[in-house]
Amino acid sequence: MSPRPADVARDVRALCVIGWPLILNNLFNIGVNVADTLMIGRLGSTQLAALSIGSGVWIGVFLAGLGVIMALGPTVAQHYGAGRHAEIGHDMRQAIWLALAMSVLVVTVMHHVEPVLAWIGIQPEVSEIARGYLHALSFGVPGVYLYHVMRQMNEGIGRTVPIMIVMGISLAINVALNFGFVFGHFGLPPLGTVGSGVGSAMTFWCMFAMIAIHMRRSPHYAGFVLWTGLEKPDRHALARLVALGGPIGLSLMLQAGLFTTLALLMGSLGKQFGAAHQITLNYAGLVFMIPLGLAMATTVCVGQAIGRDDPRHARRLGVTGIAVCGSIASTVAALTWWFAPTIAGLYTHDATVVPLATSLLAISAVLQVGDGTQTAAAGALRGMKDTRVPLLINACIYWGVGFSVAWVLGFRAGAGAIGIWTGLASALCTAAVALSLRFVWVARRRILDAPRELSRKPVLVHD
């Protein structure tokens, strides 16, 4: 396709209008993790390694449930593009049931991780702290999933500023609570890493309360019939959401599971390796928030275009989103490689951790290019409700390529942490290529299957 420059510029603007609040939202979100890592890093490598293991387990199980809830985003986007506003409220209320069900499953897993940590060979003092962190954090799981139901609804209609504001306030609340519970300030008990879990759990409920109150009172949501009372579970609606969100959840779980497994294996090498891994993973997650926000906007824009029966515009939006995210990720990667020693020194002054973290940060620069591109391609595919084949692609790549390379280089070849991060980088770069090709193929099929010449309408952005 040879789009006109004016069309591409319009698409970039649409992505940015929806995406900039999501970028800030994501930066606020990861800001909590950065603050936690900086705080816990002052307590020593044992506490930092426990945070690495505990947060690795949490992210893995959390994303599995979140992926199912994320089916609501593209569903709402297509409803909104097609003008089916009343169906948005119905699907949101059904997604609340999914959130509660996912909460039960996730909390159960979080309370039964001790045997796994012992089997892997995590040091007992590290394992005990990680267990306490997960138990404390588990009390906030229902709150955070209910918040994400409201967030997905807002993303689907392109109303992303309220999400950003809620997360900005939550960042301040979370940092203050965690600072108090970690170090014992404001009259609170000093709980170290466990205190971080307590503060985050309390913040999750604050996030849900803020977004729910806003949506209840704001007139912008009046047309979506959101507040008619909690409905009974609708078997057909739930099956539709699970069919779309299940593969998303499994795909996210496979990716997060790879990171979690390698974090646990890294911890078995010693607490210095676990600490360096946490630093690298934390920074990589921070810079990933920029392409992730635009990838989320890509899902919304593509979904709304499909809802308007305009697959050609959906394809152009998807390709534009992938190109923009890949370019941004490449720029950030170059800066990471150049300033790796400085970045490592900001996290810790431990002389045994800084050189190792510097090496891992340099490798993570390659990972950042692949990660930024593959998340945009995955977002574009979700906008078209294509999730099952991407799940199979991710399963093969994350574990067939990523884990295999990490295991062979890290443990068989003796490269250790360097080999493990090389495996991660190879998986995400391969996924970037595969998912981008998948999107081009799916978009082409949607265009060929279109029954008529389709009109071009502007992207709907609900400011």
SULPEZI-V561744 format. One record per helix or strand. SS is the DSSP state (helix for helix, strand for strand). FROM is the first residue (numbers start at 1). LEN is the number of residues. If there is no record, write none. Layout:
ss->SS from->FROM len->LEN
ss->SS from->FROM len->LEN
This chain:
ss->helix from->5 len->37
ss->helix from->45 len->25
ss->helix from->71 len->12
ss->helix from->85 len->26
ss->helix from->114 len->7
ss->helix from->124 len->15
ss->helix from->141 len->16
ss->helix from->161 len->23
ss->helix from->193 len->25
ss->helix from->219 len->6
ss->helix from->235 len->34
ss->helix from->271 len->37
ss->helix from->311 len->28
ss->helix from->340 len->8
ss->helix from->351 len->33
ss->helix from->388 len->25
ss->helix from->417 len->33
